[in-house]
Amino acid sequence: MAKHMAKDLRLAVEAAAETHAPSPMLAVLEPLYRKLAEAGLGEADFTAVVKALGCASP
């Protein structure tokens, strides 16, 4: 579920910042999942990411 991924990614961002670990993928993924959760798609699975990125098949 997107809301759980958003939470986990937020925690990973915090941990990376505390340890000064480079985390380029977190910088991309955390805002994406946060926006999905804020948009009411917190219960959606990974297909919400595909749709949000416009990668879904017609």
N, CA and C of each residue as an Amber inpcrd file, in Angstrom:
protein
   174
   0.8230000  -1.1750000   0.0000000   0.0000000   0.0000000   0.0000000
   0.8780000   1.2530000   0.0000000   0.4390000   2.2130000  -0.7490000
   1.2230000   3.4400000  -0.9220000   1.4640000   4.1600000   0.4010000
   0.4900000   4.1500000   1.2970000   0.6760000   4.8670000   2.5610000
   1.7820000   4.2340000   3.4010000   1.9140000   2.9230000   3.3490000
   2.9760000   2.2540000   4.0940000   4.3410000   2.5110000   3.4610000
   4.3730000   2.5010000   2.1440000   5.6260000   2.8180000   1.4520000
   6.0410000   4.2530000   1.7400000   5.0800000   5.1780000   1.7690000
   5.3880000   6.5780000   2.0570000   6.0180000   6.7000000   3.4410000
   5.4560000   6.0070000   4.4070000   5.9990000   6.0340000   5.7750000
   7.3900000   5.4370000   5.8160000   7.5630000   4.2810000   5.1980000
   8.8660000   3.6140000   5.2030000   9.9270000   4.4490000   4.4990000
   9.5500000   5.0620000   3.3970000  10.5000000   5.8990000   2.6690000
  10.8610000   7.1460000   3.4660000   9.8880000   7.7120000   4.1780000
  10.1730000   8.8710000   5.0310000  11.1870000   8.4970000   6.1020000
  11.0110000   7.3360000   6.7090000  11.9530000   6.8740000   7.7240000
  13.3360000   6.6240000   7.1220000  13.3730000   6.0920000   5.9250000
  14.6580000   5.8500000   5.2520000  15.3600000   7.1650000   4.9280000
  14.5910000   8.1670000   4.5040000  15.1630000   9.4880000   4.2230000
  15.7740000  10.0680000   5.4960000  15.0520000   9.9540000   6.5970000
  15.5530000  10.4630000   7.8750000  16.8330000   9.7490000   8.2900000
  16.8610000   8.4250000   8.1430000  18.0420000   7.6480000   8.5120000
  19.2250000   8.0050000   7.6130000  18.9800000   8.1680000   6.3390000
  20.0510000   8.5270000   5.4100000  20.6140000   9.9020000   5.7480000
  19.7390000  10.8300000   6.1030000  20.1910000  12.1740000   6.4630000
  21.0370000  12.1450000   7.7330000  20.6180000  11.3650000   8.7070000
  21.3530000  11.2760000   9.9750000  22.7430000  10.6800000   9.7870000
  22.8720000   9.7700000   8.8390000  24.1570000   9.0970000   8.6320000
  24.9340000   9.6640000   7.4440000  24.3730000  10.6940000   6.8320000
  25.0020000  11.3360000   5.6660000  25.2320000  10.3460000   4.5190000
  24.3280000   9.3910000   4.4090000  24.4210000   8.3900000   3.3450000
  23.7660000   8.9300000   2.0850000  24.4410000   8.8000000   0.9560000
  23.8060000   9.2280000  -0.2960000  22.5650000   8.3780000  -0.5710000
  21.5090000   9.0240000  -1.0180000  20.2680000   8.2850000  -1.2580000
  19.4890000   8.9100000  -2.4170000  20.0650000   8.8570000  -3.6230000
  19.4000000   9.5060000  -4.7570000  18.0300000   8.9200000  -5.1010000
  17.8490000   7.6360000  -4.9270000  16.5490000   7.0450000  -5.2480000
  15.4800000   7.4590000  -4.2360000  15.8890000   7.6180000  -2.9850000
  14.9270000   8.0770000  -1.9810000  14.4240000   9.4750000  -2.3090000
  15.2960000  10.2980000  -2.8590000  14.9100000  11.6680000  -3.2170000
  13.8400000  11.6780000  -4.3010000  13.7740000  10.6260000  -5.0910000
  12.7680000  10.5160000  -6.1480000  11.5050000   9.8160000  -5.6250000
  11.7060000   8.7290000  -4.9190000  10.5700000   7.8980000  -4.5160000
   9.7590000   8.4570000  -3.3550000  10.4100000   9.0420000  -2.3640000
   9.6790000   9.5160000  -1.1800000   8.6230000  10.5560000  -1.5450000
   8.9560000  11.5830000  -2.3310000   7.9080000  12.5460000  -2.6880000
   6.7800000  11.9320000  -3.5200000   7.1170000  10.9830000  -4.3810000
   6.1030000  10.3380000  -5.2150000   5.0920000   9.5990000  -4.3550000
   5.5680000   8.7510000  -3.4450000   4.6590000   7.9970000  -2.5930000
   3.9100000   8.9040000  -1.6290000   4.5520000   9.9470000  -1.1330000
   3.8780000  10.8960000  -0.2460000   2.7240000  11.5670000  -0.9740000
   2.9630000  11.9840000  -2.2190000   1.9060000  12.6370000  -2.9990000
   0.7620000  11.6810000  -3.3040000   1.0810000  10.4230000  -3.5720000
   0.0230000   9.4350000  -3.8020000  -0.8430000   9.2850000  -2.5540000
  -0.2010000   9.1860000  -1.3980000  -0.9540000   9.0420000  -0.1500000
  -1.7950000  10.2920000   0.1110000  -1.2190000  11.4710000  -0.1230000
  -1.9540000  12.7220000   0.0820000  -3.1180000  12.8710000  -0.8850000
  -3.0120000  12.2470000  -2.0450000  -4.0590000  12.3290000  -3.0600000
  -5.1780000  11.3090000  -2.8200000  -5.1110000  10.6090000  -1.7110000
  -6.1600000   9.6450000  -1.3980000  -5.9100000   8.2590000  -1.9540000
  -4.6990000   8.0070000  -2.4160000  -4.3800000   6.6930000  -2.9820000
  -3.5380000   5.8530000  -2.0190000  -3.6450000   6.1500000  -0.7350000
  -2.8650000   5.4450000   0.2750000  -3.1300000   3.9540000   0.3400000
  -4.3210000   3.5520000  -0.0350000  -4.6730000   2.1290000  -0.0090000
  -4.3080000   1.4170000  -1.3120000  -3.8580000   2.1630000  -2.3030000
  -3.5220000   1.5800000  -3.6070000  -2.2150000   0.7900000  -3.5360000
  -2.0720000  -0.1490000  -4.4550000  -0.8310000  -0.9150000  -4.5100000
   0.1410000  -0.2420000  -5.4730000   1.1560000  -0.9830000  -5.8920000
   2.2030000  -0.4130000  -6.7380000   1.7070000   0.0490000  -8.1030000
   0.5440000  -0.4060000  -8.5070000   0.0210000   0.0450000  -9.7980000
  -0.2930000   1.5410000  -9.7810000  -0.5200000   2.1050000  -8.6000000
  -0.7670000   3.5540000  -8.5100000   0.4540000   4.3270000  -8.9620000
   1.6430000   3.8020000  -8.6970000   2.8820000   4.4650000  -9.1360000
   2.9720000   4.4250000 -10.6570000   2.6730000   3.2800000 -11.2260000
   2.7150000   3.1410000 -12.6830000   1.7550000   4.1300000 -13.3230000
   0.5660000   4.2110000 -12.7940000  -0.4260000   5.1530000 -13.3430000
   0.0050000   6.5950000 -13.1520000   0.5620000   6.9140000 -11.9770000
   1.0020000   8.2930000 -11.6920000   2.1210000   8.7190000 -12.6250000
   2.9510000   7.7800000 -13.0150000   4.0650000   8.0920000 -13.9300000
   3.6420000   8.0430000 -15.3830000   2.4120000   7.6580000 -15.6330000
   1.9250000   7.6020000 -17.0060000   2.4590000   6.4330000 -17.7910000
   2.8050000   5.3660000 -17.0920000   3.3890000   4.1900000 -17.7420000
   2.3710000   3.0780000 -17.9940000   1.1340000   3.3040000 -17.6220000
   0.1190000   2.2650000 -17.7590000  -0.2090000   2.0130000 -19.2190000
  -0.5010000   0.7900000 -19.5250000  -0.9050000   0.4300000 -20.8870000
  -2.2850000   0.9970000 -21.1660000  -2.5480000   1.3790000 -22.4140000
  -3.8830000   1.9170000 -22.7570000  -4.9520000   0.8690000 -22.6270000
